[in-house]
Amino acid sequence: NAVQTVTGVVEADAFTPYEVKAAYSSSTHGGSAYFDGSGDRLTTASTTDTNTTAGQAWTVECWAYPTSFSGGKVIFDFRASSGGDGITAEFTSSGNIYMSADGHDYISDEDFGIDLKQWYHMAFVHTGSVFKFYLNGNERKSTTRSAGANDNASGAFRIGTRYNDTKDFAGYISDFRFVAGTAVYTSAFTPPTSPLTEITNTKLLLNMTDAKVIDEGGRHNIILYADTKSHSGQPRVSGLSGILFDGTGDYAKLLSKLNYIMNKNEDYTIEFYTYYNATPAKTNSINPIFYNAFDYGDLEYDELYIKTEQSNKLTYAHSGGTIANNPSSASDTSLENSQSISNTGSFIHVAVVKRDERLQTFIDGNPGTVLSVAHTEPFGELGDDLLLGTFNTAAGYINSYISEFRITRGQGRYPFLPKKETLTTTTSFQDGVTTTASNVKILGVHTSTLTTNSGNSGTALTVDTGVSASTFGPRGRMVSAYFNDSSSAMIIHQAAAGLGTGVFTIELWMFSDSTFSGSYQPLIGFVPVADRNNSSSYRLLYFVTGSGAGGPSISWWNQGTDMANTGANTIEHHKWYHIAMTRESDNKIRIYLNGTFMVESSSTYTEDFSNFDRVYLGRHAAEYYKGWMSNVRMTSQVLYTKNFTPPATEIKG
């Protein structure tokens, strides 16, 4: 029941020793307190709650995550003076454990193999004449000592510091509990998997779960500077709070527990909602910054900002120069969205998506006229901290609410994320789009029986002898067809899938073998059956491998002309890709790779597909495909668009 006093900038945090599988919940996942090793501590006034009588059982336990041992770091100290009664424990400068009670040493500078930046459950337990120390539930120390009284009426609970405010702890402490009168553990045990609760004789319990701005993924400690605050006065969704930056020195820092935000060249999505409070303006000659990952890997920064000198356009930069200050300086990667962000009087959804070493930005789900840029540099690893609302803690302050800031590792979420799963006639990958089963004309290469067509055209596929069923697919339990580049293909004998002159989506998974014998890799060809041996009569979706439009790339070819091409070096052999091509109501052809919008045709394409009574998988006249295809689907419906609908409900993990 003691009242705790916070000294320094001890931060309650969602970082926890308990596994976070779902969105963070303090009752399920707990929390921790962050101590920076310089003046941070939790203390109470003098209290008799620290006392134990002679021979009385007691237990002190907590989770600890040390980040430094330099000079020795105290975990807790209940004493009033150096030689006084009371229980205390610390890490020595070498990472060993020292612990004493009632004026006597119980553990004297002993090595238990504790490393930095690891969670450890520690329990110091006395009962009768036996003292035991448990580390991660294992008994590591046992000694016989008749416990004396801890009569320190002037003592206090001190967490993260010594009785005289020295040897300040550096790292995280979670679920600190002191029980006077009970030996909670008497033999080896499984460490707690959820937050501790109050039990009989509990004198102190600190779950550290009262943080206001937290990382619900449990990976980062968020520290607010200046008068940055959690603010619920402008909720995007009822009951939500955001971070309020006033543009005059406010910023937040995300301290990564893993020493990096993500691996080099990992796919990711960074997104948030922002509500701008004033006309964007530079501070100290630097444009207003949404986030800046400073000093990561081989770069000086990776940032997203508002370019005030270009009508407040949303701009991404990754560079060793200072793009925000000098747009003409050297840059590894930059992307200036054609759209602007300013004081609109409403929340705006912003997303940065990296997938397959290409990067896109979106404003309210719209990529603007700039589609994507090649991006092979790392965002994370070996870096400093991620800053929100500033360039380098001294400039580029932003005057904005930021709500629901989320980093997704390993996935480019937008505009859609093709899941590696067997397609059905109702499978949808893009939010807000529902596939109508009756619109699916062809669905093949999704079962081990390659002739099966689960679409509504009612026509089975014909399979040449050089095409065989395979269990090699984009992931386990997905099947495919292997094409051996030997005058073999799969054939649909009918008017082209019933697509006619309307909208459509054609999609498949592809894994190309670089040892093919031709000059390119044909994927899907449409042709009148009488002209099947005439290459110029085809309409063809194909893998450009170094000739034509410039490979490696994916292209839609119409009687000798590449109408839409994804661009050189946008695809490679020996890797599974989801390829989707659409014709929307504006009659433009659009191509997507793994959910990334790559290109749209400059001209319209209105041709009637009913004129093509033969559809080939893996053939263009005398050219044949070598590699694997899986889950080929043709639908008289637009299933994918370059724009997406931002989440209307709360963004969660």
C-alpha positions in Angstrom: 0.0 0.0 0.0 3.0 2.3 0.0 2.8 5.3 -2.3 5.6 5.4 -4.9 7.5 8.5 -5.9 8.9 8.7 -9.4 12.3 10.4 -9.7 13.9 11.2 -13.1 12.1 10.0 -16.2 11.1 6.4 -15.2 8.8 5.4 -18.0 6.0 2.8 -17.7 6.0 0.8 -20.9 4.3 -2.1 -22.8 7.7 -3.9 -23.1 7.2 -7.0 -21.1 8.6 -10.5 -20.4 5.3 -12.1 -21.3 4.7 -13.1 -24.9 2.6 -10.7 -26.9 0.6 -12.7 -29.5 -2.4 -10.4 -29.8 -2.8 -6.6 -29.5 -1.3 -5.5 -26.2 -3.5 -5.6 -23.1 -2.1 -4.6 -19.7 -4.1 -7.2 -17.9 -2.8 -10.0 -20.2 0.7 -8.9 -21.1 1.7 -6.6 -18.2 4.3 -3.9 -18.6 7.6 -2.6 -17.3 9.3 0.5 -16.0 12.3 1.9 -18.0 15.3 3.2 -16.1 18.0 5.1 -18.1 20.7 4.6 -15.5 21.0 8.3 -14.6 18.7 9.5 -11.8 15.7 7.3 -12.6 14.2 5.6 -9.6 10.9 4.6 -7.8 10.8 5.2 -4.1 8.3 5.4 -1.2 8.3 7.3 2.0 9.7 5.5 5.1 7.4 2.6 5.9 7.3 -0.4 8.2 6.0 -2.4 5.3 9.7 -3.1 4.6 10.1 -4.9 7.9 10.4 -8.6 8.5 10.6 -10.2 11.9 13.4 -12.7 13.0 12.9 -16.0 11.2 9.9 -14.7 9.2 9.5 -16.0 5.7 9.7 -13.5 2.8 9.9 -13.3 -0.9 11.2 -10.6 -3.2 10.7 -11.2 -6.9 10.7 -9.4 -10.2 11.5 -9.5 -13.9 14.7 -7.6 -14.8 16.1 -6.7 -18.2 19.5 -5.0 -17.6 21.0 -2.9 -20.4 24.2 -2.0 -18.5 26.3 -3.2 -15.6 28.7 -0.3 -15.5 29.6 0.7 -11.9 27.1 -1.7 -10.5 23.3 -1.4 -10.8 20.9 -1.8 -7.9 17.6 -3.6 -8.5 16.1 -2.8 -5.2 17.1 -1.6 -1.7 14.8 -1.5 1.4 17.5 -0.2 3.8 17.8 3.1 5.4 21.6 3.1 5.5 24.6 1.1 4.3 24.9 -1.2 7.3 21.2 -1.1 8.2 18.7 -3.9 8.2 16.6 -4.4 5.1 16.8 -6.4 1.9 18.8 -5.3 -1.2 20.0 -6.8 -4.4 22.1 -5.5 -7.3 24.1 -6.4 -10.4 27.8 -5.9 -9.8 29.9 -4.2 -12.5 30.7 -7.6 -14.0 27.1 -8.7 -14.1 27.3 -10.9 -11.0 24.6 -10.8 -8.2 25.1 -9.3 -4.8 22.2 -9.6 -2.2 22.0 -9.0 1.5 19.4 -8.9 4.3 19.3 -8.1 8.0 22.9 -6.7 7.7 24.4 -10.0 6.3 25.4 -11.1 2.8 23.3 -13.9 1.3 24.8 -13.8 -2.1 28.3 -12.3 -2.4 29.2 -11.2 -5.9 28.4 -14.6 -7.6 28.3 -15.3 -11.3 25.0 -16.8 -12.6 25.7 -16.2 -16.3 23.4 -13.2 -16.7 23.7 -11.3 -20.0 22.6 -7.9 -21.0 19.4 -7.3 -22.8 17.7 -10.5 -21.7 14.6 -10.9 -19.5 15.3 -12.7 -16.2 12.9 -13.7 -13.5 14.5 -13.4 -10.1 13.1 -14.6 -6.8 14.9 -14.2 -3.5 13.2 -16.4 -0.9 13.7 -17.0 2.8 11.9 -19.5 5.0 12.9 -20.9 8.4 16.7 -21.0 8.3 17.0 -21.5 4.5 17.6 -18.9 1.9 17.2 -19.7 -1.8 17.7 -17.7 -5.0 15.8 -18.7 -8.1 16.8 -17.6 -11.6 14.1 -18.2 -14.3 12.5 -20.7 -11.9 15.7 -22.7 -11.4 17.3 -22.9 -7.9 20.7 -21.3 -8.3 21.7 -20.7 -4.7 20.8 -22.3 -1.3 22.3 -21.4 2.0 21.5 -22.0 5.6 21.0 -18.8 7.6 18.7 -18.0 10.4 17.1 -14.8 9.3 17.4 -11.9 11.6 14.9 -9.1 11.9 14.7 -6.4 9.3 13.7 -3.7 11.8 14.2 -0.6 9.6 11.3 1.6 10.5 13.0 4.4 8.6 13.5 2.2 5.5 11.7 2.7 2.3 11.0 0.7 -0.9 13.5 1.9 -3.5 13.3 0.3 -6.9 16.2 1.0 -9.3 18.5 2.7 -6.9 20.5 2.4 -3.6 19.5 3.8 -0.3 21.7 6.9 -1.0 20.4 7.3 -4.6 23.5 5.8 -6.3 24.1 2.9 -8.6 21.0 3.7 -10.6 19.6 0.8 -12.5 19.7 0.8 -16.3 17.1 -1.3 -18.1 13.6 -2.5 -17.4 11.9 -3.9 -14.3 8.6 -5.6 -14.4 6.2 -7.2 -11.9 8.0 -6.3 -8.7 6.5 -8.0 -5.7 7.4 -8.1 -2.0 5.7 -10.6 0.3 6.5 -10.6 4.0 5.3 -13.7 5.8 5.2 -16.2 2.9 7.8 -18.2 1.0 6.1 -18.0 -2.4 8.5 -20.6 -3.9 10.0 -23.6 -2.2 11.3 -25.6 -5.2 12.0 -25.1 -8.9 9.0 -23.6 -10.8 7.9 -22.3 -14.1 8.3 -18.5 -14.2 5.1 -16.6 -14.4 3.6 -16.3 -17.9 1.2 -13.4 -17.0 1.3 -10.4 -14.7 1.6 -11.1 -11.0 -1.3 -10.5 -8.7 -1.7 -9.6 -5.1 -1.6 -12.6 -2.7 -1.7 -13.0 1.0 0.9 -10.9 2.8 1.8 -8.8 -0.3 3.3 -5.5 0.9 4.3 -4.1 -2.5 3.2 -5.0 -6.1 4.2 -2.9 -9.1 2.9 -4.2 -12.4 4.1 -1.1 -14.3 1.1 -0.9 -16.5 0.0 2.7 -16.3 1.8 4.1 -19.4 -0.3 6.5 -21.5 1.6 6.2 -24.8 2.6 2.6 -25.4 3.7 0.2 -28.2 1.0 -2.4 -28.3 3.4 -4.7 -30.1 5.5 -4.8 -26.9 8.8 -4.0 -28.8 9.5 -0.4 -28.0 9.6 2.0 -25.1 8.2 5.3 -26.1 9.6 8.4 -24.4 7.9 11.8 -24.8 10.0 15.0 -24.7 9.1 18.6 -24.0 5.4 18.8 -23.5 4.4 16.1 -26.0 1.4 14.4 -24.5 -1.2 11.8 -24.9 -4.3 13.6 -26.0 -7.9 12.4 -26.3 -9.4 15.8 -27.3 -9.2 14.9 -31.0 -10.0 11.2 -31.2 -10.1 9.6 -34.7 -12.2 6.8 -33.2 -14.3 7.3 -30.1 -12.2 6.4 -27.0 -8.8 6.6 -28.8 -6.0 8.9 -27.8 -3.3 10.2 -30.0 0.1 12.0 -29.5 -0.1 15.8 -29.7 3.0 17.6 -31.1 2.8 21.4 -30.9 5.6 22.1 -33.3 7.8 23.9 -30.8 10.2 21.2 -29.5 7.8 18.3 -29.0 8.9 14.8 -30.1 8.8 11.2 -29.2 11.5 8.6 -29.2 11.0 4.8 -29.7 13.7 2.8 -28.0 13.9 -0.6 -29.7 14.4 -3.5 -27.3 15.9 -5.5 -30.2 18.6 -3.0 -31.2 17.0 -2.7 -34.6 13.5 -2.0 -35.9 13.7 -4.6 -38.7 16.2 -6.6 -40.8 17.9 -5.2 -43.8 15.8 -5.1 -46.9 12.8 -6.6 -45.0 9.4 -5.7 -46.4 7.4 -3.4 -44.1 4.5 -1.0 -43.8 4.6 2.1 -41.7 1.2 3.8 -41.3 -0.6 6.3 -39.1 -3.3 8.9 -39.0 -2.5 12.6 -38.8 -4.5 15.7 -38.1 -2.5 18.8 -38.9 -3.1 21.7 -36.6 -1.6 24.6 -38.6 0.0 25.4 -41.9 3.1 23.2 -42.2 6.3 25.3 -41.6 10.0 24.7 -41.2 11.7 25.0 -37.9 15.5 25.7 -37.9 15.4 25.5 -41.7 14.2 21.8 -41.6 10.8 20.7 -43.0 8.3 19.2 -40.6 9.1 15.5 -40.0 6.6 12.7 -39.3 9.4 10.1 -38.5 13.1 9.8 -38.8 15.1 6.6 -38.3 18.4 8.3 -37.7 21.8 6.6 -38.3 20.6 3.2 -39.4 23.1 0.9 -41.0 24.8 2.5 -43.9 22.8 5.7 -43.9 22.3 8.8 -41.9 18.5 8.8 -41.8 15.3 7.3 -43.2 12.5 9.8 -43.0 9.0 10.9 -44.0 8.3 14.7 -44.1 6.2 17.5 -45.6 8.0 19.4 -48.3 6.8 23.0 -47.6 8.6 24.4 -50.7 6.7 22.0 -52.9 3.0 22.7 -51.9 3.4 20.6 -48.8 3.9 17.3 -50.7 4.4 14.2 -48.7 8.1 13.2 -49.3 10.1 10.1 -48.3 13.9 10.2 -48.2 16.6 7.7 -47.4 20.0 9.3 -47.6 23.4 10.3 -46.3 22.6 13.9 -47.1 20.0 16.2 -45.6 17.1 16.0 -48.0 14.7 17.8 -45.7 17.0 20.9 -45.7 18.5 20.6 -49.2 16.4 18.7 -51.8 19.3 18.8 -54.2 21.8 16.9 -51.9 22.9 13.4 -52.5 20.2 10.7 -51.9 20.1 7.0 -52.2 16.3 6.8 -52.5 13.6 9.5 -52.5 9.9 9.6 -53.5 7.9 12.7 -53.7 4.1 12.0 -53.6 2.1 14.1 -56.0 -0.4 14.9 -53.2 -0.1 17.3 -50.3 -0.7 17.2 -46.5 -1.8 20.3 -44.7 -4.5 21.6 -42.3 -7.6 19.9 -43.7 -9.7 19.8 -40.6 -9.8 16.0 -40.6 -7.6 13.0 -40.1 -5.5 11.8 -43.0 -4.2 8.2 -43.4 -0.5 8.0 -44.4 1.2 4.8 -45.4 4.8 4.0 -46.5 5.1 0.5 -48.0 8.2 -1.4 -49.0 7.8 -4.7 -50.8 10.3 -6.6 -53.0 12.8 -3.7 -52.7 10.3 -1.2 -54.0 8.7 1.6 -52.1 5.3 3.4 -52.3 3.6 6.1 -50.3 -0.1 6.6 -49.9 -2.3 9.5 -48.7 -5.8 8.3 -47.7 -5.2 5.2 -49.8 -4.1 7.0 -53.0 -0.6 6.7 -54.3 -0.9 9.8 -56.5 0.8 9.9 -59.8 4.1 8.6 -58.5 3.9 4.9 -58.3 6.9 3.3 -56.8 10.7 3.6 -56.7 13.4 0.9 -56.4 14.7 0.8 -52.8 17.4 -1.6 -51.8 18.8 0.1 -48.7 18.0 -1.0 -45.1 15.6 0.8 -42.8 16.8 -1.0 -39.7 19.6 -2.8 -37.9 22.6 -1.4 -36.0 20.9 2.0 -35.6 19.9 4.6 -33.2 16.3 5.3 -32.1 13.2 6.1 -34.2 12.1 9.7 -33.7 8.5 10.9 -34.2 7.9 14.6 -34.9 11.5 15.8 -35.4 14.5 15.5 -37.6 17.3 15.3 -35.0 15.7 16.5 -31.7 16.6 20.1 -32.6 14.7 20.9 -35.8 11.9 19.8 -38.1 9.2 19.8 -35.4 5.7 18.9 -36.5 2.4 20.6 -35.4 0.1 17.6 -35.6 -1.8 14.8 -33.9 -0.5 11.4 -34.7 -2.8 8.5 -34.0 -2.3 4.7 -34.4 1.3 4.7 -35.6 2.0 1.1 -36.7 5.0 -0.6 -38.1 4.4 -4.0 -39.7 7.5 -6.1 -40.3 7.7 -8.5 -43.2 4.6 -7.3 -45.0 3.7 -4.7 -47.5 0.0 -4.3 -46.6 -1.2 -1.9 -49.3 -2.9 -1.7 -51.7 -3.4 -5.4 -51.1 -1.5 -8.4 -49.7 -1.8 -11.6 -51.7 -1.9 -14.4 -49.3 -0.1 -17.7 -50.1 -3.2 -19.8 -50.0 -5.3 -21.9 -52.4 -7.7 -19.6 -54.2 -11.5 -20.2 -54.3 -14.2 -18.6 -56.2 -14.8 -16.1 -53.3 -11.2 -15.4 -52.2 -10.6 -11.7 -51.8 -7.2 -10.1 -50.9 -8.0 -6.4 -51.0 -10.0 -4.8 -48.2 -13.4 -3.6 -49.4 -13.5 -5.9 -52.4 -15.8 -9.0 -52.4 -15.2 -11.6 -55.1 -18.5 -12.7 -56.6 -18.4 -16.4 -57.3 -20.4 -16.2 -60.5 -17.8 -13.8 -62.0 -15.0 -16.3 -61.7 -14.7 -17.8 -65.2 -11.6 -19.8 -64.8 -10.0 -21.2 -61.7 -7.3 -23.8 -62.4 -3.9 -25.2 -61.3 -5.2 -25.1 -57.7 -5.7 -28.9 -57.3 -3.5 -31.9 -58.1 -5.9 -32.7 -61.0 -4.7 -30.2 -63.5 -7.7 -30.5 -65.8 -10.0 -29.1 -63.1 -11.6 -25.8 -63.8 -13.6 -24.6 -60.7 -14.8 -21.5 -62.5 -18.2 -20.9 -64.1 -17.1 -21.4 -67.7 -17.7 -25.1 -67.3 -14.8 -26.1 -69.6 -12.1 -28.4 -68.4 -8.4 -27.6 -69.1 -6.4 -29.7 -71.5 -2.9 -30.6 -70.3 -0.1 -31.5 -72.7 2.2 -34.3 -71.8 5.1 -32.0 -70.9 3.1 -30.4 -68.1 2.8 -32.2 -64.8 1.3 -31.7 -61.4 3.7 -30.7 -58.6 3.5 -30.2 -54.9 6.0 -27.3 -55.1 4.0 -24.2 -54.5 4.2 -20.7 -53.0 3.8 -22.4 -49.6 3.0 -25.8 -48.2 -0.2 -27.5 -49.3 -0.4 -25.3 -52.4 0.0 -27.2 -55.7 1.3 -26.1 -59.1 1.8 -27.2 -62.6 5.4 -27.7 -63.9 6.0 -26.7 -67.5 9.1 -28.4 -69.0 9.7 -26.0 -72.0 9.1 -28.9 -74.4 6.3 -27.7 -76.8 3.9 -28.2 -73.9 1.1 -26.0 -72.5 -2.2 -26.0 -70.8 -5.2 -25.1 -73.0 -8.7 -23.8 -72.5 -10.9 -24.5 -75.6 -13.4 -21.8 -75.5 -14.0 -18.1 -76.0 -11.6 -16.3 -73.7 -13.0 -17.1 -70.3 -16.2 -15.1 -71.0 -14.4 -11.8 -70.3 -15.8 -10.1 -73.4 -15.4 -6.3 -73.5 -15.9 -5.7 -69.8 -13.7 -5.4 -66.8 -11.6 -8.3 -65.7 -8.8 -9.6 -63.4 -6.3 -12.2 -64.5 -4.0 -13.5 -61.7 -1.6 -16.3 -61.1 1.5 -17.4 -59.0 4.7 -17.9 -61.1 8.1 -19.4 -60.4 10.3 -19.1 -63.5 13.2 -21.4 -64.3 16.2 -19.4 -65.7 17.3 -22.4 -67.8 14.5 -22.0 -70.3 15.5 -22.3 -74.0 13.6 -19.4 -75.5 14.0 -15.6 -75.5 11.2 -14.9 -73.0 8.7 -16.7 -70.8 5.1 -16.7 -72.0 2.6 -17.0 -69.2 -1.0 -16.6 -70.5 -1.8 -16.1 -74.2 -5.2 -15.3 -75.9 -5.5 -16.2 -79.6 -8.1 -17.3 -82.2 -7.5 -21.1 -82.5 -6.9 -20.8 -86.3 -4.0 -18.4 -85.6 -2.4 -20.2 -82.7 0.9 -20.7 -84.6 1.1 -17.1 -85.6 2.9 -15.1 -82.8 1.6 -11.7 -84.0 -2.0 -12.8 -83.4 -1.6 -13.3 -79.6 -2.5 -11.0 -76.7 0.1 -12.1 -74.2 1.0 -11.7 -70.5 4.7 -12.7 -70.3 7.9 -12.5 -68.4 10.4 -10.3 -70.3 13.8 -11.8 -69.6 16.2 -9.3 -71.2 14.8 -8.3 -74.5 11.7 -6.4 -75.8 10.6 -3.9 -73.2 13.7 -4.4 -71.1 13.7 -7.2 -68.6 13.5 -8.8 -66.2 9.9 -7.5 -66.0 6.2 -8.5 -66.6 4.5 -7.1 -69.7 1.1 -7.1 -71.5 1.8 -7.5 -75.2 -0.8 -6.7 -77.9 0.1 -7.6 -81.5 3.7 -6.5 -81.3 3.4 -3.7 -78.8 4.0 -3.8 -75.0 1.1 -1.8 -73.7 2.1 -2.0 -70.1 5.5 -3.1 -68.6 6.5 -3.2 -65.0 10.0 -1.8 -65.7 13.5 -3.3 -65.9 14.7 -5.4 -63.0 11.3 -5.6 -61.2 11.2 -9.4 -61.2 13.7 -12.3 -61.1 13.9 -16.0 -61.7 13.6 -18.7 -59.0 11.2 -16.8 -56.8 7.4 -17.1 -56.4 5.5 -14.0 -57.5 1.8 -13.2 -57.5 1.0 -11.4 -60.8 -2.3 -9.7 -61.3 -3.5 -7.8 -64.4 -6.8 -5.8 -64.5 -8.9 -3.9 -67.0 -11.0 -1.4 -65.2 -14.0 0.6 -66.4 -11.6 3.3 -67.9 -10.2 0.5 -70.1 -6.7 0.9 -68.8 -4.5 -2.2 -68.2 -2.9 -2.3 -64.8 -0.3 -4.7 -63.5 0.5 -5.6 -59.9 3.4 -7.6 -58.5 2.9 -9.2 -55.1 0.3 -6.6 -54.4 2.4 -3.6 -55.5 0.8 -1.5 -58.2 3.5 -1.3 -60.9 2.1 0.2 -64.1 -0.9 1.3 -66.0 -1.2 1.6 -69.8 -1.1 5.1 -71.3 -3.7 4.1 -73.8 -7.0 2.3 -73.5 -7.6 -1.3 -74.4 -11.2 -2.1 -75.4 -10.7 -5.4 -77.3 -13.5 -8.0 -77.1 -12.0 -11.2 -75.6 -14.8 -13.2 -77.0 -12.9 -13.1 -80.3 -10.3 -15.5 -78.7 -11.5 -19.0 -78.6 -8.2 -20.4 -77.3 -6.4 -19.6 -74.0 -2.9 -21.0 -73.5 -1.0 -21.2 -70.2 2.7 -21.3 -71.0 2.6 -20.9 -74.8 3.1 -18.1 -77.4 3.2 -19.7 -80.8 6.5 -21.6 -80.8 7.7 -20.1 -77.5 7.0 -22.2 -74.3 7.3 -21.6 -70.6 9.7 -23.4 -68.2 8.9 -23.3 -64.5 5.9 -23.5 -62.3 2.5 -21.8 -62.3 -0.1 -22.0 -59.5 -3.7 -20.9 -58.8 -4.6 -19.3 -62.1 -7.8 -17.3 -61.9 -9.7 -15.2 -64.5 -12.6 -13.1 -63.2 -15.0 -10.7 -64.9 -14.6 -8.3 -62.0 -11.9 -5.8 -60.8 -10.5 -7.5 -57.7 -7.5 -5.2 -57.3 -7.1 -1.4 -57.5 -4.2 0.9 -57.0 -6.1 2.8 -54.3 -7.3 1.2 -51.1 -9.7 2.2 -48.4 -7.9 3.1 -45.1 -9.0 1.4 -42.0 -12.1 3.0 -40.5 -11.9 1.1 -37.2 -9.0 1.3 -34.8 -5.7 0.2 -36.3 -4.4 -2.7 -34.2 -1.5 -5.2 -34.4 
